[in-house]
Amino acid sequence: MPASLLLDLTHTSHTHARTGVQRVARSLAFALGDRGRPIAYDPYFMGWRDLDDWERTNLAGEATPADRGARWPLRARWRGRLRRLVAGRRGEDPFAGATGLVVPEIFSNQVAAALGGLRRSVRGPRVALFYDAIALRLPELTPARTVARFPSYLQELLAFDGIAAISEDSRQTLIEYWRSLGIGETPPVTAITLGVDAAPFGGAAASPSSGRSTSGSPSKSADVMPTVLCVAAVEARKNHLALLEACDGLWARGLRFELRVIGMPLPQTGRPALDRIAALQQAGRPLRYDGHVDEAALAEAYRQCAFTVYPSLLEGFGLPVIESLSHGRPCICSAQGALGEVARGGGCLALPSVDAVSLAAAIEHLLADRPARSALGAVALTRKFKTWSDYARELEAWMPTLSRRPAAV
């Protein structure tokens, strides 16, 4: 008998992208294991179904993504249409009586329309994860289609029995948005912060003072050419342009370090940053851009760097910050909003502003003051981070406390 806690992975099971939402959805699926039942809305079947083997393979795969979009191979499209013919004869509801539903994705209009019927099939609590309202707070730095879709999405969240926000800042943002619309009856919203594995991606943590991993394998010597690492999709709100300006100014003054950027290119809003990266590389600056990398390469990049910079203007949480800290690597980031929540635990150099001048000063400080850098790294290694298994258990423990909302029926 398959597990009856349904997990909607409609988009994640059809994309190789590993941006924040996909990382959360995949990590939650693996943490739940046999306790969860991954499902997807199939537009060719015109209904919900369990994942096929190829979709499960996508969840664990390391293929390089072309973009964030979902892909449905021709064979899957025809299979969906055939299923529709067979299911029409049977008239069965395979999810009737399911004990719960978790939606960890930012769902589309099409999925939103299909969720109503699925929620009616589920007898237990129906919850959605909420990441952020960046599309409303920074619309000028967000793809136009996302901005246009977002108000409807925030209204559709009202149909769930509960909302699990990924930070207290996100929780407050959602509550205040609903309040601004004069909505009185809303589902409970709780903050359940995200997890990270204690030894991320199976890698060994690194010693912040020695520059070597605890497994004994050497990393790049910070005395020769320290590497400053930035892990973030290249899009406007991640603020790469300010980071690149800061580093170029430091290089012009003779500071020796490599800037390594890892992150999926998103040209729709990130084109200026991508062009600037290319121009700096053409000029001979020590700048490495890897684009998307697999999990093993990402873990190794964290181990090899001296510290990280996450220059994002606004986040719902900031997974790269805690990933850096869990490797014992200090992180320069914003002190505002959800990033400030993460930074307050220690190990970060948190800035009131992440403009180019502030970033340059912070980078120069950590490059020049190795004892300060080591002290931050030591604090980072003392922090106790929630694992993804912890996250899944906390979510599962919260769900039975929810009452079924009439609006969600």
C-alpha positions as CSV (number, residue, x, y, z in Angstrom):
1,M,0.0,0.0,0.0
2,P,1.7,3.3,-1.1
3,A,2.2,6.1,1.5
4,S,-0.8,8.4,1.6
5,L,1.0,11.6,2.4
6,L,0.9,13.2,-1.1
7,L,3.7,15.4,-2.3
8,D,3.1,17.5,-5.4
9,L,6.3,17.4,-7.5
10,T,4.6,18.5,-10.8
11,H,7.4,20.9,-11.9
12,T,10.4,19.5,-10.0
13,S,10.0,16.0,-11.6
14,H,10.1,17.5,-15.1
15,T,13.0,19.9,-14.8
16,H,16.8,19.5,-14.1
17,A,16.9,23.0,-12.6
18,R,18.2,23.2,-9.0
19,T,17.1,26.6,-8.0
20,G,15.9,27.1,-4.4
21,V,12.4,25.8,-4.8
22,Q,13.6,22.7,-6.6
23,R,16.3,22.0,-4.0
24,V,13.7,22.2,-1.3
25,A,11.2,20.0,-3.1
26,R,13.8,17.4,-3.9
27,S,15.3,17.4,-0.4
28,L,11.8,17.1,1.2
29,A,11.0,14.1,-1.1
30,F,14.2,12.3,-0.2
31,A,13.8,13.1,3.5
32,L,10.2,11.7,3.6
33,G,11.3,8.6,1.8
34,D,8.6,5.9,2.0
35,R,6.4,8.2,4.2
36,G,5.7,10.4,1.2
37,R,4.0,9.6,-2.1
38,P,5.3,11.9,-4.9
39,I,2.6,12.8,-7.5
40,A,2.3,15.1,-10.5
41,Y,-0.5,16.8,-12.5
42,D,-0.2,15.4,-16.0
43,P,-1.7,17.9,-18.5
44,Y,-2.0,15.1,-21.2
45,F,-3.7,12.7,-18.8
46,M,-5.6,15.7,-17.5
47,G,-5.4,14.4,-14.0
48,W,-3.1,13.6,-11.0
49,R,-1.0,10.5,-10.9
50,D,2.0,8.8,-9.3
51,L,5.3,9.6,-10.8
52,D,6.7,7.3,-13.5
53,D,10.2,5.9,-13.3
54,W,11.7,8.5,-15.6
55,E,10.2,11.3,-13.4
56,R,11.7,9.7,-10.3
57,T,15.0,9.6,-12.1
58,N,14.8,13.3,-12.8
59,L,14.5,14.0,-9.1
60,A,17.9,12.4,-8.4
61,G,19.5,13.3,-11.7
62,E,22.5,15.7,-12.2
63,A,21.9,16.7,-15.9
64,T,22.7,20.3,-16.8
65,P,19.5,22.3,-17.0
66,A,18.8,24.4,-20.1
67,D,16.5,26.6,-18.1
68,R,13.9,26.5,-15.3
69,G,11.2,25.1,-17.6
70,A,9.5,21.7,-17.4
71,R,10.0,19.2,-20.1
72,W,7.5,16.5,-21.3
73,P,9.0,14.1,-23.8
74,L,6.8,13.1,-26.7
75,R,6.5,9.5,-25.3
76,A,5.2,10.9,-22.0
77,R,2.6,13.0,-23.8
78,W,1.2,10.0,-25.7
79,R,1.3,7.9,-22.5
80,G,-0.8,10.6,-20.8
81,R,-3.4,10.6,-23.5
82,L,-3.7,6.8,-23.4
83,R,-4.1,6.9,-19.6
84,R,-6.9,9.4,-20.0
85,L,-8.8,7.0,-22.2
86,V,-8.3,4.1,-19.8
87,A,-9.1,6.1,-16.7
88,G,-12.2,7.5,-18.3
89,R,-13.6,3.9,-18.4
90,R,-12.6,3.1,-14.8
91,G,-13.7,6.3,-13.1
92,E,-11.4,5.7,-10.2
93,D,-9.9,8.2,-7.7
94,P,-6.5,6.8,-6.8
95,F,-6.0,9.4,-4.1
96,A,-9.3,9.1,-2.3
97,G,-8.8,9.1,1.5
98,A,-5.1,10.2,1.4
99,T,-4.0,11.3,4.9
100,G,-2.4,14.6,3.8
101,L,-1.1,16.8,1.0
102,V,2.1,18.9,0.8
103,V,2.6,21.3,-2.1
104,P,6.3,22.5,-2.0
105,E,6.2,24.2,-5.4
106,I,5.1,27.6,-6.6
107,F,2.3,26.2,-8.7
108,S,1.0,27.4,-12.1
109,N,-2.5,28.4,-13.1
110,Q,-3.1,25.0,-14.6
111,V,-2.0,23.2,-11.5
112,A,-4.0,25.6,-9.3
113,A,-7.2,24.7,-11.2
114,A,-6.5,21.0,-10.6
115,L,-5.6,21.3,-6.9
116,G,-9.3,21.8,-6.0
117,G,-10.3,18.3,-6.9
118,L,-7.1,16.8,-5.3
119,R,-7.8,18.7,-2.0
120,R,-11.3,17.2,-1.9
121,S,-9.8,13.7,-2.3
122,V,-7.5,14.2,0.7
123,R,-9.1,13.5,4.1
124,G,-6.2,14.9,6.1
125,P,-4.5,18.4,6.3
126,R,-3.6,20.1,3.0
127,V,-0.6,22.4,3.3
128,A,1.6,24.6,1.0
129,L,5.1,25.9,1.4
130,F,5.5,29.6,1.0
131,Y,8.9,31.0,-0.1
132,D,8.7,34.8,-0.5
133,A,6.9,37.6,-2.2
134,I,9.8,39.0,-4.1
135,A,7.7,39.3,-7.2
136,L,5.7,41.9,-5.4
137,R,8.5,43.5,-3.4
138,L,11.0,43.8,-6.3
139,P,8.9,43.6,-9.5
140,E,11.4,45.5,-11.5
141,L,13.9,42.7,-10.9
142,T,11.5,39.8,-11.5
143,P,10.4,38.2,-14.8
144,A,7.2,39.9,-16.0
145,R,5.2,36.6,-16.2
146,T,6.0,35.8,-12.6
147,V,4.9,39.3,-11.5
148,A,1.6,39.0,-13.4
149,R,0.9,35.5,-12.0
150,F,1.8,36.2,-8.3
151,P,-1.3,38.0,-6.9
152,S,-3.5,35.1,-8.1
153,Y,-1.0,32.6,-6.5
154,L,-1.2,34.4,-3.1
155,Q,-5.0,34.3,-3.3
156,E,-4.9,30.6,-4.1
157,L,-2.9,29.8,-1.0
158,L,-6.0,30.7,1.0
159,A,-7.6,27.4,0.0
160,F,-5.1,25.4,2.0
161,D,-5.5,24.3,5.7
162,G,-2.1,25.7,6.6
163,I,0.9,27.5,5.1
164,A,4.5,26.6,6.1
165,A,6.6,29.7,5.4
166,I,10.4,29.1,5.1
167,S,11.3,32.0,7.4
168,E,9.7,34.3,9.9
169,D,10.2,37.2,7.4
170,S,8.3,35.2,4.8
171,R,5.6,34.4,7.3
172,Q,5.1,38.1,8.2
173,T,5.2,39.1,4.5
174,L,2.3,36.7,3.6
175,I,0.2,37.7,6.7
176,E,0.6,41.4,6.0
177,Y,-0.3,41.0,2.3
178,W,-3.5,39.2,3.2
179,R,-4.3,41.8,5.8
180,S,-3.7,44.6,3.3
181,L,-6.5,43.1,1.2
182,G,-8.8,43.0,4.1
183,I,-9.0,39.2,4.2
184,G,-10.1,38.1,7.7
185,E,-10.3,34.3,7.6
186,T,-6.9,33.0,6.6
187,P,-5.2,29.6,7.1
188,P,-2.6,29.4,9.9
189,V,0.9,30.4,8.8
190,T,3.9,29.0,10.6
191,A,7.6,29.5,10.0
192,I,9.4,26.2,9.5
193,T,13.0,27.1,8.5
194,L,14.8,25.0,6.0
195,G,17.4,22.3,6.5
196,V,20.8,21.3,5.3
197,D,22.6,18.0,5.8
198,A,25.2,18.0,8.5
199,A,27.8,16.8,6.1
200,P,26.4,18.5,2.9
201,F,26.1,16.2,-0.1
202,G,28.3,13.6,1.6
203,G,31.3,15.9,1.8
204,A,33.7,16.5,4.7
205,A,33.6,19.8,6.5
206,A,36.6,22.0,6.1
207,S,38.8,23.5,8.7
208,P,38.5,27.3,8.5
209,S,42.0,27.9,9.9
210,S,44.0,25.3,8.1
211,G,42.6,25.6,4.6
212,R,42.3,21.8,4.4
213,S,39.4,19.5,4.6
214,T,39.1,17.3,7.7
215,S,39.6,14.3,5.4
216,G,43.1,15.5,4.9
217,S,42.8,16.3,1.2
218,P,44.3,19.7,0.4
219,S,42.2,22.6,-0.9
220,K,43.6,25.7,-2.7
221,S,45.9,27.6,-0.5
222,A,44.4,30.8,0.8
223,D,48.0,32.2,1.1
224,V,48.6,31.8,-2.7
225,M,45.4,32.8,-4.3
226,P,42.3,32.7,-2.1
227,T,39.0,31.9,-3.8
228,V,35.9,33.9,-3.0
229,L,32.9,31.9,-3.9
230,C,29.4,33.1,-4.9
231,V,26.7,30.5,-5.3
232,A,23.5,32.0,-6.8
233,A,21.5,31.8,-10.0
234,V,22.6,34.7,-12.2
235,E,19.5,36.9,-12.1
236,A,18.9,40.5,-11.3
237,R,17.9,40.3,-7.7
238,K,20.9,38.2,-6.8
239,N,22.9,41.5,-7.2
240,H,25.9,40.0,-9.1
241,L,26.6,43.4,-10.7
242,A,27.4,45.0,-7.4
243,L,29.6,42.0,-6.5
244,L,31.4,42.3,-9.8
245,E,32.0,46.0,-9.4
246,A,33.3,45.5,-5.9
247,C,35.8,42.8,-7.0
248,D,36.9,44.7,-10.1
249,G,37.7,47.7,-7.9
250,L,39.7,45.5,-5.5
251,W,41.6,43.9,-8.4
252,A,42.4,47.3,-9.8
253,R,44.0,48.1,-6.5
254,G,46.2,45.1,-6.7
255,L,44.4,42.6,-4.4
256,R,45.0,39.0,-5.4
257,F,42.1,36.6,-5.2
258,E,39.9,34.6,-7.5
259,L,36.2,35.2,-7.7
260,R,34.3,32.0,-8.5
261,V,30.6,32.2,-9.5
262,I,28.4,29.1,-9.6
263,G,24.8,29.4,-10.6
264,M,22.4,28.8,-13.4
265,P,22.3,31.6,-16.0
266,L,18.8,33.3,-16.2
267,P,19.2,35.8,-19.1
268,Q,15.7,37.2,-18.8
269,T,16.9,39.4,-15.9
270,G,20.5,38.4,-15.5
271,R,21.9,39.4,-19.0
272,P,23.7,42.5,-17.7
273,A,25.6,40.4,-15.1
274,L,26.4,37.7,-17.6
275,D,27.7,40.3,-20.1
276,R,29.8,41.9,-17.3
277,I,31.3,38.5,-16.3
278,A,32.3,37.9,-19.9
279,A,33.9,41.4,-20.2
280,L,35.9,40.9,-17.0
281,Q,37.1,37.5,-18.1
282,Q,38.1,39.0,-21.5
283,A,40.0,41.7,-19.6
284,G,42.0,39.0,-17.8
285,R,40.5,39.3,-14.4
286,P,40.8,36.1,-12.2
287,L,37.1,35.4,-12.5
288,R,35.7,31.9,-13.0
289,Y,32.1,31.3,-13.9
290,D,30.9,27.6,-13.9
291,G,27.2,28.0,-14.4
292,H,25.3,25.0,-13.1
293,V,27.4,22.3,-11.3
294,D,26.4,19.0,-9.7
295,E,26.2,18.5,-6.0
296,A,29.6,16.9,-5.6
297,A,31.3,19.8,-7.5
298,L,29.3,22.3,-5.4
299,A,30.5,20.7,-2.1
300,E,34.1,20.7,-3.4
301,A,33.8,24.4,-4.3
302,Y,32.7,25.2,-0.7
303,R,35.6,23.2,0.7
304,Q,38.1,25.0,-1.6
305,C,37.1,28.6,-1.0
306,A,38.3,31.0,1.7
307,F,34.8,32.4,2.2
308,T,31.6,33.0,0.3
309,V,29.6,36.1,-0.7
310,Y,25.9,36.0,-1.2
311,P,25.0,39.5,-2.4
312,S,21.3,38.9,-2.9
313,L,19.0,41.9,-2.3
314,L,16.1,39.9,-0.9
315,E,15.5,36.2,-0.1
316,G,12.8,34.1,1.5
317,F,15.6,32.2,3.3
318,G,19.0,31.9,1.7
319,L,20.1,28.2,1.4
320,P,23.6,29.0,0.1
321,V,24.3,30.9,3.3
322,I,23.7,27.9,5.6
323,E,25.4,25.6,3.1
324,S,28.5,27.8,3.3
325,L,28.4,27.9,7.1
326,S,27.9,24.1,7.4
327,H,31.2,23.8,5.6
328,G,32.9,26.1,8.1
329,R,33.1,28.9,5.5
330,P,32.1,32.4,6.5
331,C,29.6,34.2,4.4
332,I,29.2,37.9,3.5
333,C,25.5,38.6,3.1
334,S,22.7,41.1,3.9
335,A,21.7,41.7,7.4
336,Q,18.1,42.5,6.3
337,G,15.0,40.3,6.2
338,A,15.3,36.5,6.1
339,L,19.1,36.7,5.4
340,G,19.4,38.6,8.6
341,E,17.6,35.8,10.4
342,V,20.1,33.2,9.2
343,A,23.1,35.5,9.8
344,R,22.2,36.2,13.5
345,G,23.4,32.7,14.5
346,G,27.0,33.6,13.7
347,G,29.6,32.9,11.1
348,C,28.5,35.7,8.8
349,L,29.7,39.2,8.1
350,A,26.2,40.7,7.7
351,L,26.0,44.1,6.0
352,P,23.3,46.8,6.4
353,S,23.6,47.3,2.6
354,V,25.0,45.0,-0.1
355,D,26.0,47.8,-2.5
356,A,29.4,47.6,-4.3
357,V,31.2,49.8,-1.7
358,S,30.0,47.8,1.2
359,L,30.8,44.4,-0.5
360,A,34.3,45.6,-1.4
361,A,35.0,46.6,2.1
362,A,33.8,43.3,3.5
363,I,35.7,41.2,1.0
364,E,38.9,43.2,1.6
365,H,38.5,42.8,5.4
366,L,38.2,39.0,5.2
367,L,41.0,38.7,2.7
368,A,43.4,40.8,4.8
369,D,42.4,39.5,8.3
370,R,42.8,35.8,8.3
371,P,42.3,35.5,12.1
372,A,39.0,37.2,11.8
373,R,38.1,34.9,8.9
374,S,39.1,31.9,10.9
375,A,37.1,33.1,13.9
376,L,34.0,33.4,11.8
377,G,34.6,30.0,10.4
378,A,35.0,28.4,13.8
379,V,31.7,30.0,14.9
380,A,30.0,28.6,11.8
381,L,31.2,25.1,12.6
382,T,29.6,25.3,16.1
383,R,26.2,26.1,14.7
384,K,23.6,23.4,14.8
385,F,21.6,23.3,11.6
386,K,18.4,21.5,11.0
387,T,18.8,18.5,8.6
388,W,16.3,17.8,5.9
389,S,15.1,14.9,7.9
390,D,14.5,17.2,10.8
391,Y,12.6,19.5,8.5
392,A,10.4,16.7,7.2
393,R,9.6,15.6,10.8
394,E,8.8,19.1,11.9
395,L,6.4,19.6,9.0
396,E,4.8,16.2,9.7
397,A,4.4,17.0,13.4
398,W,2.7,20.4,12.6
399,M,0.2,19.1,10.0
400,P,-2.1,17.2,12.4
401,T,-2.6,20.3,14.5
402,L,-4.4,21.9,11.6
403,S,-8.2,22.1,11.2
404,R,-9.8,21.5,7.9
405,R,-10.8,24.8,6.4
406,P,-14.2,25.0,4.7
407,A,-12.6,27.1,1.9
408,A,-10.2,24.3,1.2
409,V,-13.0,21.7,0.6
